Amino acid sequence: AGIDLDPAYSQAALKAARVMGLRVAGVDMLEGSDGPKVMEVNASPGLEGIQRATGFDVAGAIVNLIEEEVLFPDIDLRERLALRQGFGIAEVKVTGASPLAHRTLESSGLREQEVTVLTVTRGSIDIPYPRRELEILPGDVLLCFGSIPTLKNLVPPLGARRRKKRPPKAPG
């Protein structure tokens, strides 16, 4: 028997565990007026109570996770892909003004620039190895692999990301 959990709560719990560097954790939360509030992250959570309350085999799920990690270990993708000199990975945030917005991956011209889109993150959804027909929307974050000069052209310089346009000063 599964439990339907509001995605905001599962996202908050996952983020809290990641921030603490934990693959398995118990995250205690309260419901706040503006969403979930993380109260505590437990590196060694008790399982008996949650298993009894939900009927879900939490210990079995943890064992399965460990088996998967042995068979499919995490790889530092950035490090592995950087082995090819002159290539790297970048996250490209698509804005409404971006030339990529409202184009398909196929018509974006990225492939011709030797850029491969590995994943598209749209809100809370990750689309791994997206199809060529996928329309790129404002707000999407593209995880791209390609030549570093090309990636630099896709990602705005740090100064441009930090600086906000200020209204002109009134003559004084």
C-alpha positions in Angstrom: 0.0 0.0 0.0 1.5 3.3 -1.1 1.0 6.7 0.4 0.1 9.7 -1.8 2.5 12.5 -0.8 2.3 16.0 -2.1 5.3 16.5 -4.5 6.4 19.6 -2.5 7.0 17.4 0.5 8.9 14.6 -1.3 11.0 17.3 -3.0 11.8 19.0 0.3 12.7 15.7 1.9 15.0 14.7 -1.0 16.7 18.1 -1.1 17.2 18.0 2.7 18.8 14.5 2.4 21.0 15.6 -0.5 22.2 18.7 1.4 23.3 16.5 4.2 25.0 14.1 1.8 22.7 11.2 2.7 21.4 8.5 0.3 19.1 7.1 3.0 17.6 9.4 5.6 14.5 10.0 7.7 13.3 13.6 7.2 10.9 14.9 9.8 8.6 17.7 8.5 5.7 19.8 9.5 3.0 21.4 7.4 3.5 25.1 7.3 1.1 27.7 5.9 3.4 28.1 2.9 4.4 24.5 2.4 6.6 21.9 4.1 9.0 22.8 6.9 12.0 20.5 7.5 12.5 20.0 11.2 15.1 17.2 11.4 17.2 15.0 9.1 18.1 11.6 10.6 21.0 9.7 9.1 19.9 6.5 10.9 16.1 6.6 10.9 14.0 4.1 12.8 12.0 1.9 10.3 9.7 -0.1 12.5 7.1 2.6 13.1 6.9 3.7 9.5 6.7 0.1 8.3 3.9 -0.7 10.8 2.0 2.4 9.9 2.3 2.1 6.1 2.7 -1.6 5.5 5.6 -0.7 3.2 8.8 -2.7 3.4 11.2 0.2 3.9 14.2 -2.0 4.8 13.7 -4.0 1.7 13.6 -0.8 -0.4 16.9 0.3 1.2 18.5 -3.1 0.4 17.3 -2.8 -3.2 18.8 0.7 -3.4 22.2 -0.6 -2.1 22.1 -3.4 -4.7 21.5 -0.9 -7.5 24.4 1.3 -6.3 26.7 -1.8 -6.4 25.6 -2.7 -9.9 25.2 0.9 -11.1 27.6 3.1 -9.0 27.3 6.9 -9.2 29.8 8.4 -11.5 30.9 12.0 -11.4 29.6 12.7 -14.9 31.3 16.1 -15.1 34.6 14.5 -14.3 34.1 11.6 -16.7 33.0 13.8 -19.6 35.7 16.3 -19.1 38.3 13.7 -19.9 37.7 14.6 -23.6 39.8 17.8 -23.8 37.9 20.9 -24.8 34.5 19.4 -23.9 32.4 19.8 -20.8 28.9 20.0 -19.3 26.8 23.0 -18.6 23.3 23.7 -17.4 21.5 26.2 -19.7 18.5 28.0 -18.3 16.1 28.9 -21.1 14.4 32.3 -20.7 11.5 33.7 -22.8 14.1 35.8 -24.7 16.4 32.8 -25.4 16.8 31.9 -29.1 16.1 28.3 -28.0 12.7 29.0 -26.6 9.7 27.5 -28.5 12.0 25.5 -30.8 12.4 21.8 -31.0 15.7 20.2 -30.0 16.1 19.3 -33.7 15.5 22.8 -35.0 17.6 24.4 -32.2 20.9 24.1 -34.0 22.5 22.6 -30.9 23.5 19.4 -32.6 25.2 21.2 -35.5 27.2 23.1 -32.8 28.3 19.7 -31.4 26.1 20.1 -28.3 24.1 17.2 -27.0 21.2 17.7 -24.6 21.4 15.0 -22.0 18.5 16.0 -19.8 15.7 18.6 -19.8 14.4 19.6 -16.4 11.0 21.1 -16.6 9.7 22.2 -13.2 10.0 19.1 -11.0 10.2 16.7 -14.0 13.5 15.4 -15.5 13.3 14.3 -19.1 16.4 12.2 -19.7 17.7 11.7 -23.3 14.9 13.9 -24.7 13.6 13.3 -28.2 14.4 15.6 -31.1 10.7 16.6 -31.3 10.7 18.0 -27.8 9.8 21.7 -27.7 12.1 23.8 -25.5 10.1 26.0 -23.2 11.0 29.1 -21.2 11.9 27.9 -17.7 13.4 24.6 -19.0 17.0 23.8 -17.8 19.0 21.9 -20.3 21.9 19.7 -19.2 24.2 20.0 -22.2 27.5 18.2 -23.2 29.6 19.9 -25.8 32.6 22.0 -26.7 33.4 24.4 -24.0 33.5 27.5 -26.3 30.0 26.7 -27.6 28.7 26.0 -24.1 30.1 29.4 -23.0 28.0 31.1 -25.7 24.9 29.3 -24.4 25.4 30.3 -20.7 25.4 34.0 -19.9 28.5 35.4 -18.2 28.5 35.5 -14.4 28.3 39.3 -14.2 25.3 39.3 -16.5 23.5 36.8 -14.3 24.2 38.8 -11.1 23.6 42.3 -12.3 20.0 43.5 -12.4 19.1 46.4 -14.5 18.5 49.5 -12.3 16.1 52.2 -13.3 17.9 55.3 -14.5 18.6 57.8 -11.7 16.4 60.9 -11.7 18.2 64.1 -12.5 19.3 65.6 -9.3 
